[in-house]
Amino acid sequence: LPSLSNLVTLDSTQSTLSYCTDSAESVRFLFCKTVEILSSYSSGPITIFLDDVQWADPSSLLLITSLLESSKENKCVFFLFCIRDNEIQRSPNSPVFNWYQSTLKMPLKHITLANLNEEGVNSLVSDTLCLFPRLTRHLSQVLHHRALGNPFFVWQLLDTLQKEGYLYHSLRGTVKRWAWDMDKINSLRISDSVLALLMREMNKLPDDLKMGLEVASCMGATVSMDIVRILSFHLQIDLSAILDSVTGKGFMDRIETSNYRFSHDRVQQAAYEMMSDERRRENHMAFGLAICSHALENGNDELLFTSVNQINRGGHDVLSDPCKKAMIAALN
């Protein structure tokens, strides 16, 4: 709702703290009332679907909780949330983890999504190629085995087969349709490891895009624009433009204007694995020191925490300067 802010009256003459608190409460109240009014006039149930909740900030999580609480008795509203539990398990003290734990006490049904079985992959391939399921079954069995049933990697494999000419348009007969040579596909050396497949695709990228992926992978699943600007200055490159190009290739997503995010955790892992262990540690240390310098100059505690984490992942033995070692010890 881009124009929702036009409905909220905020008093900017208040102190900064009370202004932020009141505005956040107003937005939550407005959202809850909006859902209530829409559902009361709707001829059918309303479904509210929120994807990638694991990336939500604390204010958004509080808004979601308010929506759930206010809609407890509303039988016309159906909430559906998607969350990667493997992402939140990595940070057991994070707001998202605490919020997720609190949902276990709510009257919500938790559904764990597993990888697709052979029938599911065949349905996906059949729909993609616009062919009857019986025609795509054998191909789907191979893709299921190679991609381990992961839909994202099924797409990656199909894209690879098409680019390399193993999946092509057949002009035989009166109808143009997709065709393939199973003997060639079976003999094609596509690694059983999806990670190896992604690394293979990444290695085909231009050097600057590969470097951008490596830099981003050192920072984790998400890279904020603040860090992008800091590392752009440190590396003397336009990292934002590089990551925009990477996003266009499907390896990352742009979250509005504030963050870049890997399209899948295995994509981030594949980019990270492209570097040697020594290169990874050197990058962590160099990036951590660059971010630390900026954080101390601007008094940014969040960036300081990020920099210390990066420095620790690099390891003290990467440094030879005693002064820097002493500084790192003090930070920890």
N, C-alpha and C positions, 0 to 999 in steps of 0.2 A: 504494500500500500504506500506508494511513493509520496502521496499527499497527506498522509496521516498526521504529520506534524502541524498541518494547518488547522486541525481540530483541537489541538492542545494549547491552552493559554498558559504561558509560563511567565513568572514575574522575575525578570532579569535584574531587579534592584536588590534581590536578596543576596546574602553572602554566598560565596562559591559553593560551600559544602551543602547548605540548605537548598540552594538552587538545584544542584545535581540530584540531591535526594528527592526533592519534590517532583522534579521532572521525570525521574525514573518511576516513581510511584504513579504519576499521572499516565504515563505510557502504559504501564501494566493494567491500571484501572480501565483505560480506554479500550485496550485490546480485549479484555474480558467482557466489557459491555458490548463491544462490537460483535463478538461471537454470540453473545446472548441474544442480541437483537436480530442478527441474521438467522439464527436457528429458529427463533420464534415465528419468523415470516416465511421460512423455507417450507416448500411442499414435501421435501424429502430430507433424509439425513445429510449432514455436512461432514465431509472428511477433511481433516487437517493433517497433511503429511509433511513432516520435517526430516530432511535427510542430513547425514553427516553431523549428528548432534555432538559427536566427540570433539568437534572443532569449536563448539559454542563457547562464548565468553561468559563470565559469571552473571552479567546482567541479563543475557539471553536465557540462561538456565533458570534464573529467578522468574522471568516472564513465563517460561514454560510451566514452571511449578504453579504459578498463579492461575494460568489457564486451566490446568488440571484440577486444581482445588475448586475453582469457581464453576466448573462444569460437571462436578460429581453427580448431581441430580439431573443433569440435562441428558435425556435419552436421544436427542437429535444430533449430537456431536460425537464424531468418532475420531480419535487421535491415533496417528500412526507415526512412530519414530524409528529411524534407522541409525544404529550406532555400532561402531567397530569396537567390540569389547577388548580386542587385543591392543588397541591404541591406548585405552584408558587404564589398562592394567599396568602399563609401563610407568605411570605416575600415580601411585596410590594415595598421594597427599594432595592431588589436584582437585579443584572445584568440580570438574566433570566426574571424577571418580566418586566423590562424596555424593554428588547428585544422583549418579547411577545407583549407588548403594541405597539411597533413600527411596528410589522408585520400586525397589524390591518389596517395600512395605505397602505400596499403593495397589489398588485393585486393577493392576495392569497384567495383561498376558504377555509373557516373555517368550518369543519365538526365536530359536537359534537356527540361522540359515546355514546349511551345509553346502558343499559344492554340488553341482548338478550331476545326476546319474546319466547313464548313456541315453536314456529316453529324453531327458531334459536337453542334453547337448544336441540330440538329433532334431528336436523341435526348434531349437535356436538356429541350427544350420539350415534346416528345411525352410524356415521363414526367411532367412537371410538370402538364400539362393532362389527362393520362389519355386521350389520343386517339391514333389510329393515326398513324404518321409521315407517311403520304401526305397526311393532312389538315392537318398543321402545317408542311409543307415551305415553302410560300410565306411564311408568317409568319416562319419560322426564317431564311430568306434575308435578310429585312429586318433582323431582330435581329442576325444575324451581321455584317452590314454596319455597323450602328450601333454595336455593342459591340466591334467589332474582334476578335471571337472570344473575348473574355475572359468566363469563366463568371460571375464576380462581377457584371460589368456587364450580362450577359444577365438576371440576376435583378433588377437595378435597373430595367432597362427594362420587364420584365414587370410589376413592382410599379407603375411609373409608369402604364403603360397601363391596369392594372386600377383604380387610384385615380381616373384621369381618365375612366373609363367607356368606353374604347375596347376593353377586353377584359372580357367580361361573361358571365353565365350565361344561356343561351338556354332558354326554356321551350317552344319549339316541338317538336311531336312528343311521344312518350311518354317520352323519355329526356332528363334535364337534363344539359347539357354546356356546356363553354366555347365561346364564339363571339366573332367579331371582324369588324370592317368594314375590309378591306384598303385601300379607297379613302381612308377617313378616316385610317388609320394612315400611309399613304404621304404624305398631305398634311399630317400633323401635323408641326409644326416642332420635331422632336427633333434637336438638334445632332449632327453627326457626331462631335463631340468629346465623349468620355465625361467629360472633366473639366468641360465646360460643363453636362452633365446633372447631375453630382453637385453642382455649385455651385447649380444651379436647385433641387434638392431641399433643399439646406442653407438656401437663402434662404427656404424655407417654414417653417423652424423658428422658435420663439419667440426673441426677441432675446437672452435670457439663455443659451440653448443655442448660438446662433450665436457669442456672445462666448466661451463655453467652448471651442468648437471652434477659434476663432482663437487663444486663449491656448495651448491644447494644441499646435496646429500649429507655433507658434514654438519649442517645445521639441524637436521632432523626432517620430520615429515612436512613441516611448514616453515616458511621463511618470511619474516616481516619486512615491510618496506624500509624500516629504519636500518635493519641489518643489511639489506640490499644496498642502501646508500653508503653505509660505512665501508662495506667490502668493495664497492665500486671505486671509492676513493683509494682504498688500500691497494687494490690490484691495478688501478689505473685503466679500468674498462667500464663499459656501460652494461653492468650486470642486468639491469632491468630490461634492456632491449634484448639481451641474450635469452633471458628467461621467458620473455614474450614469444620469442621464436621457438623455444622449447615447448611452450604451451601450445603453440600452433601445431606442433608435431604430435600432441596428445600425451606427452609424458608428464605434464604438470597442468594445474588449473589455476586460474587467476580468481581470487576471492575478492570481488568488488575491486577496490583500489588499494587495499591495505596489505594483502599477503599473497604469496605464491604457495601452492600446495601440490605435493606429488599426487598424481592421479590414483596411485595405489601404493601400499607400503612395500610391495615387492619391487616396484619401479625404483623407489628410493634405495632399497637394498642393492638392486642391480647396479645403480649408479655408484654407490659406495664401494661395491666390490670391484669396480673397474680400476681402483687405485691400489697400489701396494700398501702394506701395513705401514711402512716407513713414510710414504707420501701422505697417508691419512693422518698420522700423528703430527707430521710437520704442518699440515694444513690446519688441524685443530689448534695447535699452539699459535700459529701466525694469526689466524682469525680471532682467536681468543684475546691475544694481546692488542689487536687493532680495536676490537669492540670494547675492551677494558679501558683503553686510553680515552675513547669517546665517552664512555659511561662515567668515568671519574671527572672529566671536564664538565659534564652537564648534570651531574648528580642524579643519573638515571639508575635506580636500584634494579629494575627489571633487566636492563642490559648488562649491568654488573654481574648479576646472577648467571646470565647466559654466558658471559665471557669466562667466568670462573669454571663453569661446566666444560667449556671448550678447552680451556687451559689444562684442566685435570685429565681430559681425554687424550691430550697430547703427551702428557707425562713430563716430569721435571727433567729427566735425563736428556730430553731433546734440546734443552738449553745449556749453554756453556757460560753464560754471563752470570756471575754470582749475585749481582745486584737484582737482576730479574728473578732469579731463584728466591731471593729474600723477599721480594715484593709478592711473589705468588704464595709463599708460605704465610705471609701476613694476611693475604686475602682469604685464605682458607681458615 
